[in-house]
Amino acid sequence: RKAKERQAPPQAPPQKLNWKLNLRILISNLYLNSEDRLPGACVPKCLQNTSQCVDKHRNSILPDAPSFTATQALRTTLTGQHYDTFLDILEMMVLQCVYPGDRILERLIDMTMILIAKDMSVKELGDTYNKLIRTFFLMIDAFPPCWTALRPYYLNFLGVQKPAVRESRSNNAPPQKLKFYLDLLEENLAQCSDEEIRENTKFYEKFVFNYSEEEDANMSQETVFLRHVHQYDWLSGKLCLDDFKRMSASVRLARLCDVLNMLTWILEMEFLLWLDHNRLRQAESEFFQEDTKPFASIVFEMSASFRLTDIVRQIMRLYGLAASKSMYQERQRILLRLIVLAVEASNTAEIKYEDNKAIYPHLGPQTRLLIAEFFKIFKSQNPRYISTYLKTIPQLAHPYLRYEFTDHFLQLFYFPKNLPFGPEKVCDEFTARHWLKYKPKSEIEEDDELSREDYLKILLNALKDYDTWLNLAGFWKCLKNKRQVHPIQTRTSSPLATPVGLISGGTGKVFMLDEMEEEVHTWKKRMDTKVIIGRPKVNLPIARINTTKMCVRYGEDVRQMRYLRSLLQNEVQNEEGIDVSEWLTYLNAFLGDDEPMAQPETRSA
């Protein structure tokens, strides 16, 4: 008897690719990927688990408060200058998720400034200082600035007044914390030698007593010692800089950079989490809403109509000064992170919406002006050496900051000013044969003229940065290869999380009930195996993107890139005195085997 054969189910026809949806997902991934919006920043762990952040921080009440005994122990050890014990108690409270108080962060910053080897050895000072820095970041990680109930405490720590108080504040009022330490840094840089600025100077030194004045005053030895080793007044709540000013200029520089790094960390974390929690809409009205505006807009004193405030100008001036003196790179990068934060905050406020759909990526006019002013300030601090610019441009963290800065730099020579930077402007540059106006590097003797090789290199890097910011290569790849773009994912910590067993070699396997029913004989072994709770990934919702306008922009830019390759292959590479092999390598990798095209008939700016 012939067994009945079951026919295979008909194969489903391949689903037609929705080009409009594909482009929307591609741009949505750029829009929603907050980490790339602020490159070089310290990324908080809340970005890896948004649902947990919303549950435990954004919609949560204040954390647990310490007991009276614990509070007394903190106060006693601090006022008694038992700093090691104070930090141990504080670390234990943070690990137990007990919030030690709204003034603790300020005390840690003050301690960073005044900790000095008076009645302790240099080794003890180093150990205490490192523990202090570690405890600060541990506390920020445990009680992040995205915790809505802690927002007033953070604003108070940053020295930011409420709007009514801010408007009526007198000139004698103390400045906000970031401004205060920027002033100290500016004062300290003038006292440091160029060698000290270039080096990674130590944060400690051996404290040496100076008894010459007291010997002339005929004081007793005990009185002299007490005069030098006085007790720091922690009860007053005011920072006394007497001990700080006794340190050498190089040690003060190290302390100030550590403090600025702490403050920058808080501003970056809060801004990234603001972007994450305001995915649906990040327009100007949301950005400058008083109760929920990001800390960066408050600290930088930005408004809807003004970006280049005094504190932003000061940060840019300090960065230009640090670049001119070749400051130690990690310390110079702290100032750069503040500039990138100010620029990205400005550009986020300029995101436009049409029919409730975002036009993104988009570089707003006020942000362009802010970058132009940054270049002017940098140029005022570095008026001579070309090498300073060639060294600085690759260090700028954000792609559009790099290519806009390069655009302004090249405008000092023969680069046109009437067209925003993009593939079209690069095509015009080669069509006009402007490379002939630059001398080869072999003919240049001094560092005050841009060589042809450096000109071609930074222009190519600027074009790559433009591609990176828009993800032009990703657009062309999915268009040419007809591949589906998938939304970015995030972890979830739902109570319905999937149980996962570690079977062998650290490989996770989901426990499916219907399969487990057939594998009863393996249950005991599985129960004896360590079981973890899986945190499955989920797709983020696709943002509403104005694909109509963005499709025109992406299409025109790709057309210009294709024409640029054709121009280089057919005309420029045969010229003497110019090497465009790196350009063709990049364009071939970008465009693939696409046939070169003729010059577009119509080109939009």
ABEGO torsion letter per residue (X at the ends): XBBBBBBBBBBBBBBBBBAAAAAAAAAAAAAABAAAABBGBBBBAAAABAAAAAAAAAABBBBBBBBAAAAAAAAAAAAAGBAAAAAAAAAAAAAAGBBAEAAAAAAAAAAAAABBBAABBAAAAAAAAAAAAAAAAAAAAABBAABAAAAAAAAAAAGBBBAAAAAABBAABBBBAAAAAAAAAAAAAAABBAAAAABBBBABBBBBBBAAAAAAAGBBAAAAAAAABBBBBAAAGBBBAAAAAABBAAAAAAAAAAAAAAAAAAAAAAAAAAAAAAAABABAAAAABAAABBAAAAAAGBBAABABBAAAAAAAAAAAAAAAAGBBAAAAAAAAAAAAAAAAAAAAAABBBBGGBBBOBBBBAAAAAAAAAAAAAAAAABAABAAAAAAAAAABABAAAAAAAAAAAAAABABBAABBBEAAAAAAAAAAGAAAABBBAAABABBABBBAAAAAAAAAAAAAAAAAAAGAAAAAAAAAAGBBBBBBBBBBABAABBBBBBABGGBBBBBBAAAAAAAAAAAAAAAABBBBBBBBBBBBBBBBBBAAAAAAAAAAAAAAAAAAAAAAAAAAAABBGBBAAAAAAAAAAAAEABBBBBBBABBBX
